[in-house]
Amino acid sequence: MNIPIVRFTNDKSGFSKTLRSRVDAYFAENKLNKSGGGAMVLKSLLMLSLYFIPWALFTFGVELGFGSQK
């Protein structure tokens, strides 16, 4: 199977420069962090823990005792 390579041409119109300057101005004007700041870090850690904690519990066979009564 031959997958075509995607190539982008150089922007001669200046659109990307104008767009980048406007985006930079927006973030500077609203005093926003481009990488998301502390809230994004917190959300990322929460989402990663929602994935890895159950994975670790299932992988290492931890039984919490919910629903299994002997």
C-alpha positions in Angstrom: 0.0 0.0 0.0 1.5 3.3 -1.1 0.5 6.3 1.1 1.1 9.7 -0.5 3.3 12.2 1.4 1.5 15.4 2.3 3.6 18.5 1.6 2.7 22.1 2.2 3.9 24.9 0.1 5.5 28.0 1.4 2.9 30.7 2.1 3.7 33.6 -0.2 0.6 35.7 0.8 1.6 36.4 4.3 -1.6 34.8 5.7 0.3 32.7 8.3 2.3 35.7 9.5 -0.8 37.8 9.9 -2.6 35.0 11.6 0.2 34.3 14.0 0.6 38.0 14.9 -3.1 38.3 15.6 -3.2 35.1 17.8 -0.1 36.4 19.7 -1.8 39.7 20.2 -5.0 38.0 21.4 -3.1 36.0 24.1 -1.1 39.1 25.1 -4.2 41.3 25.3 -6.2 38.9 27.4 -3.2 37.8 29.5 -3.6 34.2 28.6 -0.9 31.5 28.7 -0.5 29.8 25.3 0.1 26.4 26.9 -3.1 26.5 29.0 -1.6 27.3 32.4 -2.2 25.6 35.7 -5.8 24.6 34.8 -4.6 22.6 31.8 -1.9 20.8 33.9 -4.5 19.9 36.5 -6.9 18.6 33.8 -4.1 16.6 32.2 -3.1 15.0 35.5 -6.7 14.1 36.3 -7.3 12.5 32.9 -4.0 10.5 33.1 -4.9 9.3 36.6 -8.4 8.3 35.3 -6.6 6.1 32.8 -3.6 4.7 34.8 -5.2 4.0 38.2 -7.8 1.5 36.9 -5.1 0.1 34.6 -2.8 -0.5 37.5 -5.6 -2.0 39.6 -6.6 -4.5 36.9 -3.0 -5.3 36.0 -1.8 -6.0 39.5 -5.0 -7.8 40.6 -6.0 -5.5 43.4 -9.5 -6.4 44.7 -11.3 -3.6 46.4 -14.2 -5.8 47.7 -17.1 -4.0 46.0 -19.9 -6.4 45.2 -18.0 -9.6 46.1 -19.3 -11.0 49.4 -18.2 -14.3 50.7 
